[in-house]
Amino acid sequence: MHSPQASNLLAGRWLLFVGNSVVRRLAFTALSAVACPDSVVWQPKPGSNSIYDFRGARRHTAWRVDLDPRLVEPRSCAPTPVIPPLCELGDDPPGSGEPRGSHVALSFRTALPPLSRCLFSCPTLTTPTATTLSYAFTDTPPEINTARLLQLWARERAAGAVCASAAPIVILQASSFSRRAALEYATLVANLTSGALPRPRFLLLSPAHTQDLAADGTPVAPKAARRHRNDAEAERILTKSLASRGIAVVPVSSRTAAAFASGAIRHEPRGNGSATRLYHFDDAGRLLILQLVVESLAGLAGDR
């Protein structure tokens, strides 16, 4: 899938990404696809890592961008899009002593009005080519803070404090194949898909392929292969169990494992010497996950 195709398929949509750094990278990949459909990034070299992530932006944050690609100046795409967010709720400054991601986690509990205005107010651009992209950082694992956000959103929705003319497509993240966590998501989604307001639709990313490393940095292939065979079956069970509950599962586990095994995608090098598992992908891997999301969007009931 080339970026112009992704840009066209994302046009006119309102997407909310909720998760940790894996989902953050996906959100910025989508932003790059919409803002820079002709960028050279979309012909990635094996192992290349050039798609915009958080350079010049705070990582542990909530942000939203309302974007019509016809209005983006070409220079914004050289080499990466730098688009001022419509809103941004930042984390505590470096050296503050606060735990990683604490500001947004705290916002889910006590600062809902600004968070709600940032994430759940109506898009400001309603042209057919305009896209609204927003992201909320949850820390890792994502399930606890995702549940808090959905609970607070449901309260705001019941109080009439969110957009009454449209609702986003929400991309959630599973960090494991926990049946309990999946059913909790389903319960929370049910609270957000009842009543007279426009109903949000939900995609759940199954856990992406990871690569285990030994202490010296060499891959631990047998362990990874065994785990990912089990994950493929767990993904099928998860998809079947959530299909009737308003959540479409995006098959990230099986598709990234297959692409990694074939050499089509690679993991980013580990950022520190103590890492024993790699979670993030090169440009090709990030584009693959975006492609899976776009394919899943096309299959949502009532889409368009």
C-alpha positions as CSV (number, residue, x, y, z in Angstrom):
1,M,0.0,0.0,0.0
2,H,1.5,3.4,-1.0
3,S,0.9,6.5,1.0
4,P,-1.4,8.2,-1.6
5,Q,-3.7,5.2,-1.3
6,A,-3.6,5.4,2.5
7,S,-4.2,9.1,2.4
8,N,-7.3,8.6,0.2
9,L,-8.7,5.9,2.4
10,L,-8.2,8.0,5.6
11,A,-9.8,11.1,4.1
12,G,-12.9,12.3,5.8
13,R,-12.4,10.1,8.8
14,W,-12.0,10.9,12.5
15,L,-9.6,8.5,14.2
16,L,-8.6,8.3,17.8
17,F,-5.6,6.2,18.7
18,V,-5.3,5.0,22.3
19,G,-2.2,3.1,23.5
20,N,1.5,3.1,24.3
21,S,4.5,3.8,22.1
22,V,3.5,1.1,19.6
23,V,0.2,2.9,18.9
24,R,1.9,6.3,19.1
25,R,4.1,5.3,16.2
26,L,1.0,4.1,14.3
27,A,-0.7,7.4,14.9
28,F,2.3,9.3,13.5
29,T,2.5,7.0,10.6
30,A,-1.1,7.8,9.7
31,L,-0.4,11.5,10.2
32,S,2.6,11.2,7.8
33,A,0.4,9.3,5.3
34,V,-2.2,12.0,5.3
35,A,0.1,15.0,5.3
36,C,2.8,13.7,3.0
37,P,1.4,11.2,0.5
38,D,4.3,11.7,-1.9
39,S,7.1,11.5,0.6
40,V,10.1,9.3,-0.2
41,V,9.4,7.6,3.1
42,W,6.8,5.4,1.3
43,Q,9.5,3.5,-0.6
44,P,11.4,2.4,2.5
45,K,14.7,0.6,2.4
46,P,15.0,-2.5,4.5
47,G,15.7,-1.5,8.1
48,S,15.1,2.2,7.4
49,N,13.6,4.3,10.3
50,S,12.6,7.7,9.0
51,I,8.9,8.0,9.5
52,Y,8.1,10.8,12.0
53,D,7.6,9.7,15.5
54,F,8.0,12.3,18.3
55,R,11.0,14.4,17.2
56,G,10.3,17.9,18.5
57,A,7.1,16.7,20.3
58,R,6.4,15.3,23.7
59,R,5.9,11.6,23.8
60,H,3.7,11.1,26.8
61,T,0.9,13.3,25.8
62,A,-2.6,13.6,24.2
63,W,-2.9,15.5,21.0
64,R,-5.2,16.1,18.1
65,V,-4.7,17.3,14.5
66,D,-7.5,18.4,12.1
67,L,-5.9,18.2,8.7
68,D,-6.8,18.8,5.1
69,P,-3.8,17.7,3.0
70,R,-4.7,20.2,0.4
71,L,-3.7,22.9,2.9
72,V,-0.4,21.4,4.0
73,E,2.6,23.2,2.6
74,P,5.0,20.9,0.8
75,R,7.9,22.0,3.0
76,S,6.2,20.4,5.9
77,C,7.0,17.0,4.3
78,A,10.7,17.6,4.2
79,P,11.7,15.3,5.7
80,T,8.8,14.8,8.1
81,P,5.5,16.5,8.8
82,V,5.6,19.2,11.4
83,I,2.0,20.2,11.9
84,P,0.9,22.2,14.9
85,P,-1.6,20.2,16.9
86,L,-5.1,21.7,17.5
87,C,-4.5,20.7,21.1
88,E,-1.9,19.0,23.1
89,L,-1.8,18.0,26.8
90,G,1.8,17.5,27.6
91,D,3.6,15.5,30.3
92,D,5.7,16.8,33.1
93,P,9.0,18.4,32.1
94,P,12.2,16.4,32.2
95,G,13.7,16.2,35.6
96,S,10.4,16.8,37.4
97,G,10.7,13.5,39.2
98,E,7.3,12.4,38.1
99,P,6.8,8.8,36.9
100,R,6.8,8.2,33.1
101,G,3.5,9.1,31.6
102,S,2.0,10.2,34.9
103,H,0.5,13.5,33.5
104,V,-1.8,11.9,31.0
105,A,-2.7,9.0,33.4
106,L,-3.6,11.6,36.0
107,S,-5.6,13.5,33.4
108,F,-7.8,10.4,32.8
109,R,-8.9,10.8,36.4
110,T,-8.9,14.5,37.3
111,A,-8.6,16.6,34.2
112,L,-11.3,15.3,32.0
113,P,-12.7,18.7,30.7
114,P,-9.5,19.6,28.8
115,L,-8.9,16.0,27.7
116,S,-12.5,15.8,26.5
117,R,-12.2,19.0,24.5
118,C,-9.0,17.8,23.0
119,L,-10.1,14.3,22.0
120,F,-13.9,14.3,21.8
121,S,-15.1,17.7,20.5
122,C,-16.3,17.8,16.9
123,P,-13.8,18.0,14.1
124,T,-13.1,21.6,13.0
125,L,-12.7,20.6,9.3
126,T,-15.6,18.8,7.6
127,T,-14.4,18.7,4.0
128,P,-14.4,15.3,2.2
129,T,-10.6,15.4,2.1
130,A,-10.1,16.4,5.8
131,T,-8.9,13.9,8.4
132,T,-9.0,14.3,12.2
133,L,-6.3,12.3,14.0
134,S,-5.9,12.2,17.8
135,Y,-3.8,10.2,20.2
136,A,-3.9,9.5,23.9
137,F,-0.8,8.0,25.6
138,T,-1.7,5.2,28.1
139,D,1.7,3.9,29.3
140,T,2.5,0.2,29.4
141,P,0.5,-2.0,29.7
142,P,-2.2,0.1,28.1
143,E,-5.3,-1.7,29.4
144,I,-5.6,0.1,32.7
145,N,-5.5,3.7,31.5
146,T,-7.5,2.8,28.3
147,A,-10.3,1.5,30.6
148,R,-10.1,4.8,32.6
149,L,-10.4,6.9,29.4
150,L,-13.3,4.9,28.1
151,Q,-15.1,5.1,31.4
152,L,-14.7,8.9,31.6
153,W,-15.7,9.3,28.0
154,A,-18.9,7.4,28.6
155,R,-19.7,9.8,31.5
156,E,-19.0,12.8,29.3
157,R,-21.1,11.3,26.6
158,A,-24.0,10.7,28.9
159,A,-23.8,14.3,30.1
160,G,-23.9,15.6,26.6
161,A,-20.4,17.0,26.8
162,V,-18.9,15.5,23.6
163,C,-19.6,15.9,19.9
164,A,-23.2,15.3,19.1
165,S,-22.9,15.2,15.3
166,A,-20.1,12.7,14.8
167,A,-18.1,10.0,16.6
168,P,-14.5,8.8,16.0
169,I,-13.2,5.4,15.0
170,V,-11.2,4.3,18.0
171,I,-8.1,2.2,17.6
172,L,-7.4,0.4,20.9
173,Q,-4.5,-1.8,21.8
174,A,-4.1,-5.3,23.4
175,S,-0.8,-6.0,25.1
176,S,-1.7,-9.7,25.6
177,F,-4.4,-12.1,24.7
178,S,-6.0,-11.9,28.1
179,R,-9.7,-12.9,27.8
180,R,-10.5,-10.9,30.9
181,A,-9.1,-7.7,29.4
182,A,-10.9,-8.3,26.1
183,L,-14.2,-8.7,27.9
184,E,-13.6,-5.6,29.9
185,Y,-13.0,-3.7,26.7
186,A,-16.3,-5.1,25.3
187,T,-18.2,-3.9,28.4
188,L,-16.8,-0.4,28.1
189,V,-17.5,-0.3,24.4
190,A,-21.1,-1.3,25.1
191,N,-21.5,1.8,27.3
192,L,-20.3,4.0,24.4
193,T,-22.4,2.5,21.6
194,S,-25.9,2.9,23.2
195,G,-28.2,5.9,23.2
196,A,-29.0,8.5,20.5
197,L,-25.6,10.0,19.9
198,P,-23.5,8.9,17.0
199,R,-21.8,5.7,17.9
200,P,-18.0,5.3,17.9
201,R,-16.6,2.3,16.2
202,F,-13.8,0.2,17.6
203,L,-10.7,-1.6,16.3
204,L,-8.5,-3.6,18.6
205,L,-4.9,-4.2,17.6
206,S,-3.7,-7.7,18.5
207,P,-0.3,-7.8,20.1
208,A,2.4,-7.1,17.5
209,H,5.3,-9.4,16.8
210,T,8.2,-9.0,19.2
211,Q,11.8,-10.2,18.9
212,D,13.5,-11.8,21.9
213,L,17.2,-11.1,22.4
214,A,19.8,-12.9,24.5
215,A,22.0,-10.8,26.8
216,D,24.6,-10.4,24.0
217,G,21.9,-9.0,21.6
218,T,21.5,-12.1,19.4
219,P,18.0,-13.2,18.5
220,V,16.4,-16.1,20.4
221,A,14.6,-17.6,17.5
222,P,13.1,-20.9,18.8
223,K,11.4,-19.2,21.7
224,A,9.9,-16.5,19.4
225,A,8.7,-19.0,16.9
226,R,6.9,-21.1,19.5
227,R,5.3,-18.1,21.1
228,H,4.0,-16.7,17.8
229,R,2.4,-20.0,16.8
230,N,0.4,-19.8,20.0
231,D,-0.4,-16.2,19.4
232,A,-1.9,-16.9,15.9
233,E,-4.4,-19.3,17.5
234,A,-5.1,-16.8,20.3
235,E,-5.7,-14.1,17.7
236,R,-8.3,-16.3,16.0
237,I,-10.1,-16.9,19.3
238,L,-10.1,-13.2,20.2
239,T,-11.4,-12.2,16.8
240,K,-14.3,-14.6,17.1
241,S,-15.2,-13.7,20.7
242,L,-15.3,-10.0,20.0
243,A,-17.0,-10.0,16.6
244,S,-20.5,-9.8,18.1
245,R,-19.5,-7.3,20.7
246,G,-18.8,-4.3,18.5
247,I,-15.0,-4.6,18.3
248,A,-13.1,-5.6,15.1
249,V,-9.7,-7.2,15.8
250,V,-6.9,-6.1,13.5
251,P,-4.7,-9.1,12.9
252,V,-1.4,-7.5,13.8
253,S,0.0,-10.5,15.5
254,S,-0.2,-13.0,12.7
255,R,0.6,-10.5,9.9
256,T,3.7,-8.9,11.5
257,A,5.0,-12.4,12.5
258,A,4.7,-13.6,8.9
259,A,6.2,-10.5,7.5
260,F,9.1,-10.7,10.0
261,A,9.7,-14.3,9.2
262,S,9.9,-13.5,5.5
263,G,12.3,-10.6,6.0
264,A,9.9,-8.0,4.8
265,I,10.0,-6.1,8.0
266,R,12.6,-5.6,10.8
267,H,12.6,-4.4,14.3
268,E,14.2,-1.1,15.3
269,P,17.5,-1.7,17.0
270,R,17.2,-1.8,20.8
271,G,17.7,1.6,22.4
272,N,19.7,0.4,25.4
273,G,22.0,-2.4,26.1
274,S,19.7,-4.1,28.6
275,A,16.7,-4.6,26.4
276,T,15.8,-8.2,25.9
277,R,12.8,-7.8,23.7
278,L,12.2,-5.5,20.6
279,Y,8.7,-4.1,20.1
280,H,9.0,-1.4,17.4
281,F,9.4,-1.8,13.6
282,D,11.2,-0.1,10.8
283,D,9.3,1.9,8.2
284,A,8.1,-1.1,6.4
285,G,6.7,-2.6,9.6
286,R,4.9,0.6,10.5
287,L,3.4,0.8,7.0
288,L,2.2,-2.8,7.3
289,I,0.3,-2.0,10.5
290,L,-1.2,1.1,9.0
291,Q,-2.3,-1.0,6.0
292,L,-4.0,-3.5,8.3
293,V,-5.8,-0.8,10.1
294,V,-7.0,0.7,6.8
295,E,-8.2,-2.7,5.6
296,S,-10.1,-3.1,8.8
297,L,-11.7,0.3,8.5
298,A,-13.1,-0.8,5.1
299,G,-14.9,-3.7,6.8
300,L,-16.6,-1.8,9.6
301,A,-20.3,-2.0,9.6
302,G,-22.0,1.2,8.5
303,D,-18.6,2.7,7.4
304,R,-18.9,5.7,5.0
